[in-house]
Amino acid sequence: PASRSHFCPAACPGFPRTLGQAKALDGICELDLVISLNIPFETLKDRLSARWVHPASGRVYNMDFNPPHTQGIDDLTGEPLVQREDDRPEAVAARLRKYKDAAKPVIELYKSRGILHSFSGTETNKIWPYVYTLLSSKIPPVLSDEGH
């Protein structure tokens, strides 16, 4: 049998989303830390519903915290922005309900393994210091050659 790696890349946001994905991930690596961000439903719905994109480039704008200079217009090309169908408020609400149902067993799995760390809030700058502190305690610092 193939040996399993004991390291997985840290940057897998939103994955795994289902129990099937979690079990598949188990076959690739052994997780020792899982972070869950608990954001209120209305906050997520509002943020996702405020997202608009420039189709040709994929540039993303958020009307609340990263709006274009001119509403509805891409900053670089002057072309119209569009809201994807799945970013409309009704679609976002349905996506979030579906995600919550699918993610619940994944959260329970990692909680039962003792590797789940949950953080709650509505603002990145308020949640991040706690996440950073956790990660700093789990990941050894990288030392540069300049100090030697």
C-alpha positions as CSV (number, residue, x, y, z in Angstrom):
1,P,0.0,0.0,0.0
2,A,1.1,3.5,-0.7
3,S,2.2,5.6,2.2
4,R,0.1,8.7,3.1
5,S,1.7,12.1,3.3
6,H,1.5,13.8,6.7
7,F,1.3,17.3,5.1
8,C,-1.5,19.0,3.2
9,P,-1.3,22.4,1.7
10,A,-2.7,25.0,4.1
11,A,-4.6,26.9,1.4
12,C,-7.7,24.8,0.7
13,P,-10.4,27.3,1.4
14,G,-13.9,25.9,1.4
15,F,-12.7,22.3,1.0
16,P,-13.8,19.7,1.8
17,R,-17.4,20.7,1.5
18,T,-19.0,17.3,1.7
19,L,-18.4,14.1,3.6
20,G,-17.4,12.3,0.4
21,Q,-14.7,15.0,-0.3
22,A,-13.5,14.7,3.3
23,K,-13.1,10.9,3.0
24,A,-11.3,11.3,-0.3
25,L,-9.0,13.9,1.3
26,D,-8.2,11.3,4.1
27,G,-6.8,9.1,1.4
28,I,-4.3,11.8,0.3
29,C,-3.1,13.2,3.6
30,E,-3.6,13.4,7.3
31,L,-5.0,16.6,8.6
32,D,-4.1,17.9,12.0
33,L,-5.8,21.3,11.8
34,V,-9.1,22.4,10.3
35,I,-10.5,25.9,10.6
36,S,-14.2,26.7,10.4
37,L,-15.3,30.3,10.1
38,N,-18.8,30.8,11.4
39,I,-20.2,33.9,9.7
40,P,-23.9,34.8,10.2
41,F,-26.2,33.8,7.3
42,E,-27.3,37.4,6.6
43,T,-23.7,38.7,6.5
44,L,-22.7,36.0,3.9
45,K,-25.8,36.6,1.9
46,D,-25.3,40.4,1.8
47,R,-21.6,40.1,0.8
48,L,-22.1,37.5,-1.9
49,S,-25.1,39.4,-3.3
50,A,-23.0,42.5,-3.6
51,R,-20.5,40.8,-5.9
52,W,-20.3,41.9,-9.5
53,V,-17.8,40.8,-12.1
54,H,-16.2,41.9,-15.4
55,P,-16.9,38.9,-17.6
56,A,-14.0,39.3,-20.0
57,S,-11.3,39.6,-17.3
58,G,-12.9,37.9,-14.3
59,R,-12.2,41.0,-12.1
60,V,-14.5,40.9,-9.1
61,Y,-15.9,44.0,-7.4
62,N,-18.0,44.1,-4.2
63,M,-20.3,47.1,-4.0
64,D,-19.8,47.3,-0.2
65,F,-16.1,47.2,0.3
66,N,-14.4,47.1,-3.2
67,P,-16.7,49.0,-5.5
68,P,-15.7,50.2,-9.0
69,H,-15.0,53.9,-9.4
70,T,-18.2,54.2,-11.5
71,Q,-21.1,52.0,-10.4
72,G,-21.7,49.1,-12.8
73,I,-18.6,49.9,-14.9
74,D,-15.2,48.1,-14.9
75,D,-12.4,50.4,-13.7
76,L,-9.9,49.3,-16.5
77,T,-12.0,48.9,-19.6
78,G,-15.1,50.9,-19.0
79,E,-17.2,47.9,-19.9
80,P,-20.4,46.9,-18.0
81,L,-20.2,44.7,-14.9
82,V,-22.6,41.8,-14.5
83,Q,-24.0,40.0,-11.5
84,R,-23.8,36.2,-11.9
85,E,-27.1,34.4,-11.6
86,D,-25.7,32.4,-8.6
87,D,-24.8,35.7,-6.8
88,R,-28.4,37.1,-6.9
89,P,-29.9,37.2,-3.3
90,E,-32.4,34.3,-3.9
91,A,-29.7,32.1,-5.4
92,V,-27.2,32.9,-2.6
93,A,-29.7,32.1,0.1
94,A,-30.4,28.7,-1.6
95,R,-26.6,28.0,-2.0
96,L,-26.0,28.8,1.7
97,R,-28.7,26.5,2.9
98,K,-27.4,23.7,0.7
99,Y,-23.9,24.3,1.9
100,K,-24.9,24.3,5.6
101,D,-26.7,20.9,5.2
102,A,-23.7,19.4,3.3
103,A,-21.0,20.8,5.6
104,K,-22.6,19.8,8.9
105,P,-21.3,16.1,8.8
106,V,-17.9,17.4,7.7
107,I,-17.7,19.8,10.7
108,E,-18.9,17.0,13.0
109,L,-16.2,14.6,11.6
110,Y,-13.4,17.0,12.3
111,K,-14.8,18.0,15.6
112,S,-14.9,14.3,16.6
113,R,-11.2,14.0,15.7
114,G,-10.3,17.0,17.9
115,I,-8.8,19.0,15.0
116,L,-11.6,21.5,14.4
117,H,-11.0,25.1,15.4
118,S,-14.0,27.4,15.0
119,F,-14.0,31.2,14.8
120,S,-17.1,33.4,14.7
121,G,-17.6,37.0,13.5
122,T,-18.5,39.2,10.7
123,E,-15.2,41.1,9.9
124,T,-12.0,39.6,8.7
125,N,-9.8,42.1,10.6
126,K,-11.5,41.0,13.8
127,I,-11.3,37.3,13.2
128,W,-7.9,37.1,11.6
129,P,-5.8,37.9,14.7
130,Y,-7.3,34.8,16.4
131,V,-6.7,32.6,13.4
132,Y,-3.2,33.9,13.1
133,T,-2.4,33.2,16.7
134,L,-3.6,29.6,16.2
135,L,-1.6,29.1,13.1
136,S,1.5,30.6,14.6
137,S,1.3,28.2,17.5
138,K,1.0,25.2,15.0
139,I,3.5,26.2,12.3
140,P,7.1,26.8,13.1
141,P,8.5,30.1,12.0
142,V,10.6,30.2,8.8
143,L,14.0,31.6,9.5
144,S,15.8,33.5,6.8
145,D,19.5,33.1,6.0
146,E,20.0,36.9,6.5
147,G,20.1,36.5,10.3
148,H,22.9,33.9,10.3
